[in-house]
Amino acid sequence: MSWNTATIEQQGPVALVRFDRKGNLNAFNDEAIAELTEIAHHFQNDLETQAVVLTGTDKAFSAGIDLKERQQRFAGGQSDLELRRTYYAGVRLCRAWEEMPQITIAAIERMAVGAGVALPLALDWRVMGRDAFLYVPEVKIGINLQWGALPRLVTLVGPARAKRICILCERMGAEHALDWGLIDEIGEDGTVVETALEMARTAAAMPAPAVRMVKEAVNATANALHHAVSYADADQSQLSSNFATAQAASKDFNS
C-alpha cells in the first residue's frame, strides 16, 4: 500500500509512520487526514506490529489545519451532509489512532499547532524536541478546539490548565509541556524520532497481550466520558466558523 502524504517504515515489531506533505509546514488537508485515518485502520488487525511512532518532518510535526483549504469550505458546492462529513474527518482520524491496539507515540519536532496538537493527544505518549513548541490558537480565530481534543486535554492536564492553554493561546515549550504532563519525554532537536523509537522498542519487547489489555483498560477508564462531552464539537466548529467574530479574527490571523 502507498500514500501521497505518508510512509510506513517497518522495523521489526515497531513501525515508523512519517507524515509529510512536502510543504505548507505539514498542515493537514483533506487528503492527509484521509490517508492517516486509513493508515490507522491498516494497523487494527496487525498482530506483528506492537508499537507505532508517528512523526512529521524535521521542520514541523504540523502547523495545523490547512487554512486555505478550510476557507474553501465556505465557497459552496457541498451539501450540508457533505460539509458535516468534512468537519468530522479530523474526529474520525483521532479516534482511529486512539483505538489502535498498538502503543502509539508522537515524535514532535519544531512545532505542533492546533490540529497538530489534537492528533498527538489521541496517542499514548508524546516526545517533543527541546526547542519545539505547542500552540493551540483556535480561540484566537474565534472557534472551539475540536477533533475530540478538549476532553483528552482536560484528562492530561486538568481543567484550569486546559482553559489556560486554549483561552490564552500561549505557546508552550517542551519543559513547560513536560511539567504539565502534556508530553512524556523530551528529546534533543533532530533526535526526537530516535527517542520515540527507543520507547517504542521497549514497549514492543513486553508481552504483547498484556500490553494491549492494559492499554485498553486505561483508555476505557480515562476516556469513559470523552465522547459524551465532545460528540458535537465538529458541529460547534462549523457553527462558530460562521460567527462574525470568527470570520474577522480569522482574517486578522491570516494577514
N, C-alpha and C positions, 0 to 999 in steps of 0.2 A: 504494500500500500504506500502511496505517496501523497504529499500535500504541498500546496504552494507556499504556505506560511510557517510550516513547522517540519522538523525532522525528529526521528527517534533513533538514538544510538544505544544498542543493547550491549551491556557489559555484564554478562552472566545474569545473575538474578536482579540486577539493577538496570533500570532504563533511564536514559537522559533525554528529555524532550526539550528541544530548543525552538522557541517561538521567535521568528524573525521575518518582519515584513519588508526588509531591505529599505528602510527609510521611515519617515514620519515618527521618529523616536518610538517605533514599535507600538503606535497607537492601535487600539482594537477597531477593526472594521468588521462588517458582516461576515466576510469570508473567513477571517481569522477566528472569530467566535465560533462559527460553524465547524471549522476544522479542528479546533482544540476540543470542542464537545465530542466530535467523532473519535478523536484520539482517546479521550477518557473512556468512552464506551468500548473502544478496542481492548482496553486492559481489563474489562469487567470479568471475562471468563478466562483470563490468563493465569494459569496455575504455576508457571515458571518464574515470572517476574514478581519479586517481593517488595520492591521499593522503586519509586519513580521520582526523579528530580525534574522540576520544571524551571526553565530559565529563559531569559530573553536574550539581549545582546550585551556586549561589553559597554555600550553607550546608554542603555536603559532597559530595565525589565519591561516597562511600558509607561508611556506618557498618558495613558487613559484612553477614553473613547475617542475615535476619530471625529473631531468636531465638524469637519466639512461634511462628512457623511451624515452626521447627526442633523445638521441643518437641512439637508436634502429631504429628510423625512417629512418636513412640513410643506414641501413643494407640491404635495398631492400625488395622485397616481396609485396610492394604496387604499384598499378598503379598510374599514375600521378593524376588522379581524386581522387583516394582514399587518396593519400597523401595530396592533397589540402583540401579535406574534413576534414582530421585530423587537419590541421593547422587552419582551420576556426571554429573548435569546440569551442574554447575559445571566439571567436567573438559572436557566437550564444548564448553561456552561458551568457555573459554580457548583450547582447541585451534582452534576455528573462527576466533577473532580472530588467533591466531598464524599461521594458514595463509592468511590473506587476502593476495592478491598486492600490494595497495597498501601504501605506507608508512603505518603506524598510529602515532598519537601520543595519549597520555593527557594530559588537562589537569585537574590536581587542585587544587581549591580547598578550603580549610579542613581537611578530614580525609579520610584513606583508612584504613580499618580492616579487618583480616582479609581477607575475600574482596574488599574494596575495594582491597587491595594486590595480591592474587593476579591479578586481571584485568589491571591495568596492566603487571604483569611479563610478560604474554604479548604486549604490544605492542612496537613497535620502539623508541620513545622515550617519555620521561615528562617533563612540565613540571609544576612544583609552585609554588604560591603561597608567598611569602616567609614568611608566618606559619602556613602549613599544617603538618600533621604526618602521619606514617605510624605505624601501630601494628598489631602482629601479636600478638594476645592468645590465640591458640589453646592454647598450652601452659598458660597461666594457668587455662583452663577444662578442662584435662585431655585435650585431643585434639591430633592432629597437624595440621600445615599441609598442606592438600590442594589440590585443583584443579590439580595438576601444578606448583604454585608453588615447591616446595622446590628442585628441580634448577635452575630458572630463577634463583632467588635465589642459589644457590651459584655459578652461571656469572657473575653480575654482580658479586658482592662477595667471593667466596672462601669457603671452608668455615668458618674461625674467625668471621668476621663474620656469616655466615648463622646459625651456632649462637647467637651473641650476640643477634641480632635476634629469633630465635624463642624462645630459652630464657629470656632475661632480660625479655622483653616490655617493652622500653623504648620510649617514644615518641621518634620521630626527626624532628627539624626539617629544614627544607629545606637549610640549609647542610651539615648532617651528611650528609643523603642524597646531596647532590651530591658531597661529598668522598669518600664511599664508592663512588660510581659507580652508585648505585641510581636516580638520576634524571639527566637530561641538561641541564636548564635550569631556572632559577628566574625566575618572573615576579612582578611586583608584584601584591599581592592585588587581585582584581577584574579583572585584565587577563590572567589566565593563558590563557584561551581564545584571545585575540588573539596572544599569544606563540606558542602552539602552531600557530595558523593561519599565522603568518609562516613557521615552519619547514616546514609542510605545503606552502605555496605555493612555497617554494624547492625542495623535493624534487619537486613536481609539474612544475616547469619543466625538470627534467632529462630527457634522452631516456628515455622510459618503458621500453622493452625492457631497456636496460642496468640501470636501477634495479631492475627486477623480478628480473633474473638475479643481481645482486649480493645482493639480499635473500635469495633462495632459497639461494645458495651459503653465505652467512654462517650462516643458520639451519641448513642441513644440517650444517655443521661444528660450530657451537656446541651444537646440540641433539641431536647424534647419539645420546647415551645417555639423554636425558631420559625418554623413555617407558619404557625398560628399568628405570629405577630408581624410577619413580613410578606404574607401571601399576596398583598395588593401593592407592594412597593413599586412595581413597574407601572401599574396603573396610576399611582400617585406621581411618578416621574413624568409620565405622559401628560397628566393634567397640569402639573406645576410648570412644565416647559412652556405652556401657553399663557402663563401669567404675564402681565405686562412687566412686572418687576424682574422676572426671569429673563425675558427677552432683552430688556435693557441691560441687565447685568451681564448676560452672555455676550452681547455686542461689545461692552466695555472690556470684558475679559479677553476677547479675541483681538482687540485693537492694540 
